Amino acid sequence: MTDTRPDTIVLVHGLWMTPRSWEGWVDYYGAKGFSVLTPGYPGFEIEVEALRENTDVIARLTVPDTVGHLASVIEGLDSPPVIMGHSFGGTLTQLLLARGLGAAGVVIDSAPTEGVHVTPPSQVRSLFPILKNPATRTKAVGFTPEEFHYSFANTLSRAESDQAWERYQVPAPGSWVWEYGLLANIKPGHQETWVDYDNDDRAPLLFIAGGEDHIMPPSVNRANAKHYKKSAALTDYHEFEGRDHWTCAAPGWEAVADHALEWSLEHAGTTSRTAPVTDT
């Protein structure tokens, strides 16, 4: 390993979550000697319980403001970090890499960027509680414990899932689910989650998918990764069998964290593809 390897890891949370969702990873990577940052979305500086009481902060969120906020944190660092994002945090990570930020990027169970036309049945079922009511488009909308169990934590017992829901889940901006899920590939022109897939100058990017993920299944992540196939920049894909969307905290999450870190340190700073985008 060279002396120029990244010493900072930036962890970007997804929808229905806050920086608290990374608490295990912060300690785990910190014990390995890394500086670990978990910047929240604008207004997410307060705790989970407070956000549940002040959902207007969530409902008003925009993707450009969120990307700009995260970018300002990264641009303030002394050297490019590894950027890791889960779920919609994976979308945000792709947008950050598209800006030229980061030494390497890892997206875990990523929500897709614009142009990924794959919508598996389990994803439709996961998002139906929000999309069934057009009024949610302007509101902050959460999952019930039952909905969370299906969408996020389907490999856990209901009791384990309910514990995770109680500690971590907050509402998400309904507009994001509508605009960047249902409508992103219908509206004309480029949307706010568009990236230049052919960009040769971005940092290496790894997609990690969970074989049992309902809300962002492997087919979505594979399709997203394949969009980068014309880029000379390194794009890779890895799938963990038997893991759900709650993979960053479900039992065995350390294996996911280890793979993400080892890949990042191996490929950080790589300027061209050393392996093709894979299907497995």
N, C-alpha and C positions, 0 to 999 in steps of 0.2 A: 504494500500500500504506500502511495506516495505521501509526501508531507502536505500536499495541496488537497487532500481529501476533505470533504465538508465536515465541519464540526458542529453544525446547527441543523436541526430538523424542525420544519414548520408543519404542524398538523392542522388540517382544515376540516371542520365537522360538516355534516350534511343537514338536510332538512329534518325537522322533528327532533333535532338534537342541539346541544350547546357544547362549548369546549369541555364541559364536565365529562362528556362521553369518551374523552381521550385519557382520563386520569390514570388508567393502568399503564398506558404507553409512555406517559410522561415520566413516571418513576422507572419504568423498564429501560428506556433509552437513557435517562439521566444516570442510572447506575453504570451504564457503559461509557460514560464520560462525555455525552453529548449535551449541548444546550438545546432545550426543547421548548418551542413556543406554540401556543394554541390560541391564536387570535380568533375572536368571535366575530360574528357579523356586526355591522354597526348597530349599537344599542344593546348588544348581547353581553355587555360588561357586567350586568347584574346576574344573580343566580337563577337557577331553573324556577324556583318557587315564585320569585318576583316576576319573571317573564310570564308565567301563567296568569298572573294578576294584571299584567300590563300588555295585553296582546296587540294593542295599537302599534307598538314598536315593531312587531313582527309583520303586521298587515301592510305597513308602509315601506317595507324593504324593497329595494330594486337591485337587480343583478349588477348594473354598472357601478353603483355606489359600493356594493359589497366587494367587487373585484378591485376597485380603486382603494378601498380601505385595506384589504389584504396586501395589495401591491405596495402600499406605503410602508407597511411593516417590513416587508421583505427588502425593499430598496434601502431601508435604514440600517441593514446589517452590514458588517464589515466585509463579508464574502458571501457568494451565492450558497444558499442552503439546499438541502433535500426538501422537496415539498411533497407531502402525502395528503391525499384527500379521500374521504369516504362518502359514497353516495353522491348527493349534489356537490359535496366538497370535491369529488372527483371531476365534475364539470368545471368547477371553479379552478381547480389545479390545472386542467388543460388550458383554460383561458389565461392563467398566469404564465404558463410555459410559452404560450403563443406571444406573450409580451416580451419574451426574452429573459424571463426570470428563472432562477433556480439552476442548480448544478445537475439535478436529476429530479424526475417526478414519478410518483407512484399513485395510481388511482385504484381504489378498492371498492368493488361493487358499484362502479361509477354510474351515475345518471349520464345519459348520452349528451353530446353536443349536437348542434343542428345537423340534420341530414341523415341521421341514423333511423332508417325506416323499419324498425323491428319492434313489435309490440306483442309479446307472448301473452297467452291467456291469464297466467298468474299475475302478470303486471296489471292487466286490466282489472282483475278482481281486487288487487291491492289498492289501486287508486280510485276504484268506483265509489267508495264512501264520500269522496270529495267531488268527483266529476259528475255525480248523479244530480247535484244541485247547483245550478248556475250562480246562485247567490254567494257561493263560497269563493267566487273569483275575486271579490273585494275584501275578503275577511282572512283572519288567521284561523286555521282549521287543524284540529288535532285528531289523532286516532283514539278510539276507545280501546280498553285493554284487549278486547277480543280481536279488533282489527289490527292492533299492533302485533299480537301473537302470530297472526297469519302473515302479515307483511314483513315483519322484521325478525321474529324470533321463533320461527316454526319448528326448529330442531330442539327447542327447549320444552320443558314441561310448562303447562299454563301457569303454575305458581312461580316458576323462575322468570317467565316472561313478564308476569305482572309486577314482580319486583323491579325488573329493568324499566318497565313503563313508569312506575312510580318515581324512580330516582332520576330518570334521564329525559323522558319525553316532554316536549313542549309543542304548541301549535306551530304550523308552518304557514308561510304566506300562500294563500290559495291561488293568487295570481301566478306564482311560479309554476305550480302544478299545471294550471291551464295553459299558460303561455309557452312553457318550455317542455311540456309533455304533450298534451292533446293538440295544440295549435302550432307548434314550432315548425312543423313540416308542411303546414297548410297555407300559412300566411305568405304573401309574396315578398321577395327580397330577403336579405340576410337579417337574422334576428340577433339578439344580444348573446346567444350562446354559440354563434358561428365562430369557427377557427379556420385558419388556412391550413388545411390538412397536408398540403404539398410543401410547406415550409421546411427547408433543409437545415435551418440554423437553430432550431429549438433544442432544448436539453433532452437527453434520453427519457423515454416514457415507458413505464411498465403498467399493464392492466392486470389486476388480480380479481378473479371472480370466484364466487362460491357456488358449488354445484347444486345446492338446495335453496338458493336465493329466490324468493318469490317476486319481490318488487323490482329488482334489477338482475334478472337471470343471466347466466353465462352467454346466451345468444345475443343479448344486448351489448355486453362488453366485447364479445368477439367482433360484432359488426362495427362497433365504434373503433376498435383497434385497426380493423382492415381499411378504414377510411384513410389511414396514414400510409398506406402501402407505397405510394409514389414518392414519399419523402425519403431523402437520404439519411435523415436523422433516425436513430435507433428507436424502434417500437417493439415491445415484447408483450407476451401474454402468458399468464399462469393461472391455472384453475385448481382450487382446493376442493376435493370431493367432500360431500356431506356437510358443507358449511352454509349457513344462512346469511341473511343481510346483517345480522347482529354479530358478524364474524370478528369485529374488533374488540368485543368484550365477552363473547360466548366462550365456554371452556375450550382451551387449546388455542386461544388468540395469540399466544406467544410465538407459535409457528408462523403465523401470518406476519407478525411484527419482525421476526428474524429474516424471513424471506425478503420482505420489503427492504429492510436495511442492508442485507448482504448484496442484493442486486444493485441497490443505489450506490453503494460504495465501490462496487466493481465497475460500474459503468459511468459514474459521475464524470462529466467533462468529455465523454465520448462525442466526437463530432460527426461520425458517420455510422451507418448501419453495419453491424457485425453479424447480424442474423436476421432472417426474414420474420415478418409477423407470422406467428404460428396459430394453428387451429385448436391446439389442445392445451 
